[in-house]
Amino acid sequence: MIGVARPDSIPRAMERLREFLAAGAHGDMSWMATKADRRGDPRALWSEVRSIVMLGVNYGPDSDPLALLKQRTQGTISVYARGDDYHDLIKRRLKRLGRWLVSAADGDIKVFVDTAPVMEKPLAEAAGLGWQGKHTNLVSLEFGSWLFLGAIFTTLDLPPDAPMHDHCGTCHACLDVCPTAAFPAPYQLDARRCISYLTIEHKGAIPRALRPLMGNRIYGCDDCLAVCPWNKFARAGREMKLTARAALRAPELARLARLDDAAFRMLFAKSAVKRIGRARFVRNVLIAIGNSGDTGLADEAERLLGDASPLVRGAAVWALGRLDRPRLELCARERGAAESDPEVIAEWAAAGQEWK
């Protein structure tokens, strides 16, 4: 899908962004606030831009992405991250399209794929690709909620497309399905409660109150996307490089818990998952292990009590406490006294309060 928008076509975007930041809903994504002034108006990013060409690439799944949530000993990775990293694929497409534009007319271009302060979703709505639904993601009449977005800024004066209007109506399925109640109101997201944010962007320990609500989601969350009624018109993506790898469709939590840094980098080579690093990923896996209800996974949690990463050790305390509290009490006497990291000590203390 391709559409064209004017750089002045998103006048309310800055106001909405300021409200989002003022509420602290961006969590520890400080980069959003740092470059906020450049996000609201594309001309602040490049003063010479006259038109913005928006590209949407379908990555629709070939099966129900929510079915795996019932398989508690397996991890659920968001559909978009089960294949190769979309950034590289879409950037190549944008560059090809941009070269064609430059060859057809005299102008300059700049290409962006989620790597610059560009508000892709409002621009895509203005370019007629879809509309921002109540879950704040883009929804397409043709592809539902499964779209990657990229932008070409150009000095060419191209005719703009008509903006897409909201077709959500009275539906609020995406709001109701959210496991952590991350939507305080329609069209508003509190990233601090969003599982995608918690498993990908958040660098520290995940808040204890939210951990039981995460289930076996170990990288991202598709719930609000998957339940959108407009997905009835969606089709499975045809780009082979975006197709889910067999190893990432339903990975066993026990196997993922045993990944060292080299094995992590090998498994997730060319994958978006790789960017969060092994420690954050295994933290997520341990939360899923704690939620699995499978005492057979307690061995993995106990082993990771001695991991080199404090982030992993803290999550291991919580997971083992959920699966086998008596064993955690024994480990507290053996390992707890030797712990020196304040955050991990806090996890032991919280577990101790639960024993009482």
C-alpha positions as CSV (number, residue, x, y, z in Angstrom):
1,M,0.0,0.0,0.0
2,I,1.2,3.5,-0.9
3,G,-0.2,6.9,-0.1
4,V,1.0,10.5,-0.1
5,A,0.5,13.1,2.7
6,R,1.5,16.7,3.1
7,P,4.0,17.5,5.9
8,D,1.3,19.8,7.4
9,S,-1.4,17.1,7.4
10,I,-1.1,16.1,11.1
11,P,-1.7,19.3,13.0
12,R,-3.1,17.5,16.2
13,A,-0.2,15.1,16.4
14,M,2.0,17.4,18.5
15,E,-0.8,18.2,21.0
16,R,-1.6,14.5,21.5
17,L,2.1,13.7,21.9
18,R,2.5,16.4,24.6
19,E,-0.4,15.0,26.5
20,F,1.0,11.5,26.3
21,L,4.4,12.7,27.6
22,A,2.9,14.9,30.3
23,A,1.0,11.9,31.7
24,G,4.3,10.0,31.9
25,A,2.7,7.3,29.7
26,H,5.9,6.8,27.7
27,G,7.6,5.2,30.7
28,D,11.4,5.1,30.4
29,M,11.4,5.7,26.7
30,S,13.2,9.0,27.2
31,W,14.0,9.3,23.6
32,M,10.4,10.2,22.9
33,A,10.6,13.3,25.1
34,T,14.1,14.2,23.9
35,K,13.0,14.6,20.3
36,A,9.4,15.5,20.9
37,D,9.6,18.9,19.1
38,R,10.9,17.1,15.9
39,R,8.1,14.6,16.0
40,G,5.1,16.8,15.8
41,D,6.0,18.5,12.5
42,P,7.9,16.7,9.7
43,R,9.3,20.0,8.6
44,A,11.2,20.2,11.9
45,L,13.0,17.1,10.9
46,W,13.7,18.3,7.3
47,S,12.7,21.8,6.4
48,E,12.8,21.1,2.7
49,V,10.2,18.3,2.7
50,R,7.2,19.0,0.5
51,S,5.5,15.5,0.4
52,I,5.7,12.3,2.4
53,V,5.2,9.0,0.7
54,M,4.0,6.4,3.2
55,L,4.4,2.7,2.5
56,G,2.4,-0.1,4.3
57,V,3.6,-3.7,4.1
58,N,1.2,-6.5,5.1
59,Y,2.6,-9.0,7.6
60,G,-0.6,-10.8,8.4
61,P,-0.2,-14.2,10.2
62,D,-1.2,-17.5,8.7
63,S,-2.8,-18.7,11.9
64,D,-4.5,-17.4,15.1
65,P,-1.7,-15.7,17.0
66,L,-3.7,-16.0,20.3
67,A,-3.9,-19.8,20.2
68,L,-0.4,-20.2,21.6
69,L,-1.4,-18.3,24.8
70,K,-2.9,-21.6,26.1
71,Q,0.3,-23.5,25.7
72,R,1.9,-22.2,28.9
73,T,5.2,-24.0,28.6
74,Q,5.9,-22.4,25.2
75,G,6.7,-18.7,24.7
76,T,4.7,-16.4,22.5
77,I,6.6,-14.0,20.3
78,S,4.8,-11.2,18.6
79,V,4.0,-12.0,15.0
80,Y,6.1,-9.2,13.6
81,A,9.2,-10.5,15.2
82,R,9.0,-14.2,14.2
83,G,10.7,-13.6,10.8
84,D,13.6,-11.3,9.7
85,D,13.8,-7.8,11.0
86,Y,11.3,-5.7,9.1
87,H,13.5,-2.6,9.3
88,D,16.0,-3.9,6.8
89,L,13.4,-5.2,4.4
90,I,11.2,-2.1,4.3
91,K,14.1,0.2,4.0
92,R,15.3,-1.6,0.9
93,R,11.9,-1.2,-0.6
94,L,11.7,2.4,0.3
95,K,15.1,3.1,-1.3
96,R,14.1,1.4,-4.5
97,L,10.9,3.5,-4.6
98,G,12.9,6.6,-3.7
99,R,15.4,6.0,-6.5
100,W,12.5,5.7,-8.9
101,L,11.1,9.0,-7.7
102,V,14.4,10.8,-8.1
103,S,14.9,9.3,-11.6
104,A,11.4,10.3,-12.7
105,A,11.7,13.9,-11.4
106,D,14.3,16.3,-10.0
107,G,14.2,16.1,-6.3
108,D,15.8,14.8,-3.1
109,I,14.6,12.1,-0.7
110,K,15.1,10.9,2.9
111,V,14.0,7.4,3.9
112,F,12.8,6.5,7.4
113,V,11.7,3.2,9.0
114,D,11.0,3.5,12.7
115,T,14.5,4.9,13.2
116,A,13.9,8.6,13.4
117,P,11.4,11.0,15.1
118,V,8.7,10.4,12.5
119,M,5.1,9.9,13.6
120,E,4.3,7.1,11.1
121,K,0.8,6.2,12.2
122,P,-0.7,9.7,11.9
123,L,1.0,10.3,8.6
124,A,-0.2,6.9,7.3
125,E,-3.7,7.9,8.3
126,A,-3.3,11.3,6.5
127,A,-2.0,9.4,3.4
128,G,-5.1,7.2,3.3
129,L,-3.5,3.9,4.3
130,G,-5.8,3.4,7.3
131,W,-6.8,5.0,10.5
132,Q,-5.5,4.9,14.1
133,G,-7.9,2.6,15.9
134,K,-8.9,2.7,19.6
135,H,-5.8,0.6,20.3
136,T,-3.7,3.5,18.7
137,N,-2.4,1.2,16.0
138,L,-3.1,1.6,12.3
139,V,-6.1,-0.3,10.9
140,S,-6.5,-0.9,7.2
141,L,-9.8,-1.8,5.4
142,E,-7.7,-4.2,3.3
143,F,-5.2,-5.7,5.7
144,G,-6.7,-5.2,9.2
145,S,-4.2,-4.4,11.9
146,W,-1.1,-6.1,10.4
147,L,0.9,-3.4,8.7
148,F,4.5,-2.3,8.8
149,L,5.0,1.3,8.0
150,G,7.8,3.3,6.3
151,A,8.2,6.9,5.1
152,I,9.9,8.7,2.2
153,F,10.3,12.4,2.7
154,T,10.8,14.2,-0.6
155,T,11.2,17.7,-1.9
156,L,8.9,16.8,-4.8
157,D,5.5,18.3,-4.7
158,L,3.3,15.3,-5.1
159,P,-0.6,15.3,-5.1
160,P,-1.8,14.1,-1.7
161,D,-4.2,11.2,-1.1
162,A,-7.4,11.7,0.8
163,P,-7.1,10.8,4.5
164,M,-8.7,7.7,5.9
165,H,-11.6,8.2,8.3
166,D,-12.2,6.2,11.5
167,H,-14.2,3.0,11.0
168,C,-14.0,1.7,14.6
169,G,-17.6,2.6,15.3
170,T,-18.8,1.4,18.7
171,C,-16.5,-1.6,18.8
172,H,-14.1,-1.8,21.8
173,A,-12.8,-5.4,21.5
174,C,-9.2,-4.2,21.5
175,L,-9.7,-2.4,24.7
176,D,-11.5,-5.2,26.4
177,V,-8.9,-7.9,25.5
178,C,-5.8,-6.1,26.9
179,P,-4.5,-8.3,29.7
180,T,-3.0,-5.4,31.7
181,A,-5.6,-2.7,31.0
182,A,-3.1,-0.5,29.2
183,F,-5.8,1.6,27.6
184,P,-7.1,4.3,30.0
185,A,-9.6,5.4,27.3
186,P,-10.2,4.7,23.6
187,Y,-7.3,6.0,21.5
188,Q,-5.1,6.4,24.5
189,L,-2.3,4.0,25.5
190,D,-0.3,3.9,28.8
191,A,2.9,2.3,27.7
192,R,3.9,1.5,31.3
193,R,1.2,-1.2,31.4
194,C,1.6,-2.4,27.8
195,I,3.2,-5.9,27.5
196,S,5.0,-4.9,24.3
197,Y,6.6,-2.0,26.1
198,L,7.4,-4.1,29.2
199,T,9.0,-7.0,27.3
200,I,10.8,-4.8,24.7
201,E,11.5,-1.3,25.8
202,H,11.6,-1.5,29.5
203,K,15.2,-2.2,30.7
204,G,14.6,-2.9,34.4
205,A,12.6,-5.4,36.5
206,I,9.0,-5.7,35.3
207,P,6.6,-4.4,38.0
208,R,5.5,-7.3,40.2
209,A,1.8,-6.6,39.9
210,L,1.9,-6.9,36.1
211,R,3.9,-10.1,35.9
212,P,1.1,-12.6,36.5
213,L,-0.9,-10.8,33.7
214,M,1.7,-11.4,31.1
215,G,1.2,-15.1,30.7
216,N,3.6,-16.6,28.3
217,R,4.2,-13.5,26.2
218,I,8.0,-13.2,26.0
219,Y,8.4,-10.6,23.3
220,G,5.6,-8.2,22.4
221,C,1.9,-8.7,22.5
222,D,-0.7,-9.2,19.7
223,D,-3.9,-9.3,21.6
224,C,-5.3,-5.9,20.7
225,L,-4.3,-6.4,17.1
226,A,-5.6,-9.9,16.7
227,V,-9.2,-9.3,17.9
228,C,-9.9,-6.4,15.6
229,P,-13.0,-7.3,13.5
230,W,-11.4,-5.7,10.4
231,N,-8.9,-8.6,10.3
232,K,-11.7,-10.6,8.6
233,F,-10.5,-8.9,5.4
234,A,-6.8,-9.5,6.2
235,R,-4.6,-11.9,4.2
236,A,-1.5,-13.7,5.2
237,G,1.7,-11.8,4.4
238,R,3.4,-13.0,1.2
239,E,6.9,-11.7,1.9
240,M,9.0,-14.8,2.7
241,K,11.5,-13.0,4.8
242,L,8.7,-11.9,7.2
243,T,7.4,-15.4,7.5
244,A,7.7,-16.9,10.9
245,R,10.7,-19.1,11.4
246,A,9.9,-22.6,12.6
247,A,12.1,-22.1,15.7
248,L,10.2,-19.0,16.7
249,R,6.6,-20.1,16.2
250,A,6.2,-22.0,19.5
251,P,9.6,-22.1,21.3
252,E,9.9,-24.2,24.5
253,L,10.5,-22.0,27.5
254,A,12.9,-24.5,29.0
255,R,15.1,-24.3,25.8
256,L,15.0,-20.5,25.8
257,A,16.0,-20.3,29.5
258,R,19.2,-22.1,28.7
259,L,20.4,-19.6,26.1
260,D,23.7,-18.1,26.8
261,D,24.7,-14.9,25.0
262,A,26.2,-16.6,21.9
263,A,23.3,-18.9,21.5
264,F,20.8,-16.0,21.9
265,R,22.6,-14.1,19.2
266,M,22.6,-17.1,16.9
267,L,19.0,-17.9,17.4
268,F,17.9,-14.3,16.8
269,A,20.3,-13.4,14.1
270,K,18.5,-10.9,11.6
271,S,15.6,-10.8,14.1
272,A,14.1,-7.8,15.8
273,V,14.3,-9.7,19.1
274,K,18.1,-9.5,19.0
275,R,18.2,-5.8,19.9
276,I,16.9,-6.3,23.5
277,G,19.8,-8.5,24.4
278,R,20.0,-11.8,26.2
279,A,19.4,-10.5,29.7
280,R,16.1,-8.8,29.0
281,F,14.9,-11.7,26.9
282,V,15.6,-14.3,29.6
283,R,14.0,-12.0,32.1
284,N,10.8,-12.3,30.0
285,V,11.2,-16.0,29.7
286,L,11.4,-16.3,33.5
287,I,8.2,-14.4,33.9
288,A,6.5,-16.8,31.5
289,I,8.1,-19.7,33.4
290,G,6.6,-18.3,36.7
291,N,3.2,-18.1,35.0
292,S,3.4,-21.5,33.5
293,G,2.2,-23.5,36.5
294,D,4.6,-26.3,35.5
295,T,6.7,-27.3,38.4
296,G,9.0,-29.1,36.0
297,L,10.3,-25.7,35.0
298,A,11.4,-24.9,38.5
299,D,14.8,-26.4,37.7
300,E,15.4,-23.7,35.1
301,A,14.4,-20.9,37.5
302,E,16.7,-22.3,40.2
303,R,19.7,-22.6,37.9
304,L,19.3,-19.0,36.8
305,L,19.4,-17.7,40.4
306,G,23.2,-17.8,39.8
307,D,23.1,-16.0,36.4
308,A,25.7,-13.3,35.8
309,S,22.9,-10.8,35.1
310,P,21.2,-9.2,38.1
311,L,18.1,-8.7,36.0
312,V,17.9,-12.4,35.3
313,R,18.6,-13.4,38.9
314,G,15.8,-11.2,40.1
315,A,13.3,-12.7,37.7
316,A,14.5,-16.1,38.6
317,V,13.6,-15.5,42.3
318,W,10.1,-14.5,41.3
319,A,9.6,-17.4,39.0
320,L,10.9,-20.0,41.4
321,G,8.7,-18.5,44.2
322,R,5.7,-19.0,41.9
323,L,6.4,-22.6,41.1
324,D,8.0,-24.0,44.3
325,R,8.2,-21.8,47.4
326,P,9.7,-24.4,49.7
327,R,12.6,-24.8,47.2
328,L,13.0,-21.0,47.1
329,E,13.2,-21.0,50.9
330,L,16.1,-23.5,50.7
331,C,17.8,-21.4,48.0
332,A,17.4,-18.3,50.1
333,R,19.6,-19.8,52.8
334,E,22.1,-21.0,50.3
335,R,22.2,-18.2,47.8
336,G,20.3,-15.2,49.2
337,A,22.9,-14.3,51.7
338,A,25.6,-14.0,49.0
339,E,23.5,-11.7,46.8
340,S,24.8,-8.1,46.6
341,D,22.7,-6.4,43.9
342,P,20.1,-4.1,45.5
343,E,17.4,-5.0,43.0
344,V,17.8,-8.7,43.4
345,I,17.9,-8.3,47.2
346,A,14.6,-6.5,46.8
347,E,13.2,-9.5,44.9
348,W,14.3,-11.9,47.7
349,A,12.7,-9.6,50.3
350,A,9.4,-9.5,48.3
351,A,9.5,-13.3,48.1
352,G,10.1,-13.5,51.8
353,Q,7.1,-11.4,52.5
354,E,5.0,-13.8,50.5
355,W,6.3,-16.7,52.6
356,K,5.0,-15.0,55.7
